[in-house]
């Protein structure tokens, strides 16, 4: 199975212009992402999709293949598809969309996403989900926070729905992460199985990615502000990989110090 990773990286950013070039612990942000992705054992190549020459030069120096993309593309997902086209890689088995502003990315979750397609020819997309410890205030806050997307799953860990709201709704507040919320006969419904915190890294079959990018945003996507709902509305089967990986992105200059502290702790 041939799989590639694509890192969308654009210069323009409302809150942090030039973000990919910003230094974090002595290295440009994008370099951290490339080096993390290059440790993957499942990805045969790392592409950087960018619209800026300085970012392109940095990516080449770090060992990534660069594809120049249209600066007017609306989303990172569109840049991933454009990069596959530009590199002549639309016939690969899996393409992983690696967020260009997450310098703490590791190989393990990337490899797990690729592995999700192995032996599952019906899977169109894969993404990550993390259990929320509902026995803690932080876990309950994440469940209820509209800034955190949640995933509801079926018994085979296929996504049923994504929402910013606390789903599934229960009339009984959870006591611990593994306590049953409700008992129906002998069957228990447990929060960790029903709902996960969404970790926004995606992998796609290129044939579905092409279809996704050609489709307009759907109504649910516009209401929730979650583009993965477009995939569900198109009938995609999205496999959710359970992970301990947490997503830590750089959105503003103030995030740099936080990420540097995390890198120091990891070192």
Buried (B, 14 or more C-beta within 10 A) or exposed (E): EBBBBBBBBBBEBEEBEBBBBBEBBEBBBBBBBBBBBBEBEBBEBBBBBBBBEEBBEBBEEBEBBBBBBEEEBEEBBBBBBBBBBBBEBBEBEBBBBBBBBBBBBBBBBBBBBBBBBEEBEEBBBBBBBBBBBBBEEEBBEBBEBEEBBBBBBEEEBBBBBBBBEBBBEBEEEBEEBBEBBEEEEEEEEBBBBBBBBBBBBBBBBBEBBBBBBEEEBBEBBEEBEBBBBBBBBBEBBBBBBBBEBEBBBBEEEEBBEEBBEBBEEEE
